[in-house]
Amino acid sequence: MNTKTIVRFYQTVKPHRPLIQFRYGVPEINKSDSTPSPSKTSAVQTMEDYQLPTKFKRAIIDIAEINAINVCK
């Protein structure tokens, strides 16, 4: 191919198809279902970090590991 053809090929804008599509409009939500009744609501319970079970606690970091992290910066 000659350079003129290559340049013309890259200069033309080719139509493309977007990879994502957005839905138009928002689906209607039944108003009676959207308001929770007082009997259905419950209080959210929170846990402090000292109350976590052992398998969910953070692993203890060794001094050598701390030094390796600090050296990488």
C-alpha positions in Angstrom: 0.0 0.0 0.0 1.2 3.5 -0.7 1.4 6.1 2.1 -1.5 8.1 0.6 -3.9 5.2 1.1 -2.6 4.6 4.6 -3.0 8.2 5.6 -6.5 8.4 4.1 -7.4 5.2 6.0 -6.4 6.6 9.4 -8.0 10.0 8.7 -11.5 8.7 8.0 -13.7 8.3 11.0 -15.3 4.9 11.0 -18.8 4.5 12.6 -18.6 2.5 15.8 -21.1 0.8 18.1 -20.8 1.7 21.8 -20.0 -1.2 24.1 -22.4 -0.1 26.8 -26.1 0.8 26.5 -28.1 2.9 29.0 -31.7 2.3 29.7 -34.0 5.2 29.0 -36.3 6.1 31.7 -36.6 4.7 35.2 -38.9 1.8 36.0 -41.9 2.7 38.0 -41.9 1.4 41.6 -45.2 0.7 43.3 -45.6 3.4 46.0 -47.2 1.0 48.5 -44.1 -1.4 48.3 -41.5 1.3 48.6 -42.6 2.6 52.1 -41.7 -0.1 54.7 -44.1 -0.7 57.5 -42.9 -0.2 61.0 -43.0 -3.9 61.8 -40.6 -4.8 58.9 -37.8 -2.3 59.9 -35.2 -3.4 62.3 -32.3 -1.6 64.0 -28.9 -2.1 62.5 -26.4 -3.6 64.9 -22.8 -2.6 64.7 -19.7 -4.3 66.0 -16.5 -2.8 67.2 -13.1 -4.1 66.0 -12.4 -5.8 69.4 -15.7 -7.8 69.1 -14.8 -9.4 65.8 -14.3 -13.2 65.7 -10.7 -14.3 65.3 -11.0 -15.2 61.6 -12.1 -11.7 60.7 -9.4 -9.8 62.6 -6.4 -8.3 60.9 -3.3 -10.3 60.7 -0.4 -9.1 62.7 2.4 -7.5 60.6 5.9 -8.6 61.3 8.7 -5.9 61.7 10.5 -7.3 58.6 7.3 -6.9 56.6 6.9 -3.3 57.8 10.5 -2.5 56.7 9.9 -4.1 53.3 6.8 -1.9 52.8 8.6 1.3 53.9 11.6 0.5 51.5 9.2 0.2 48.5 8.1 3.8 48.8 
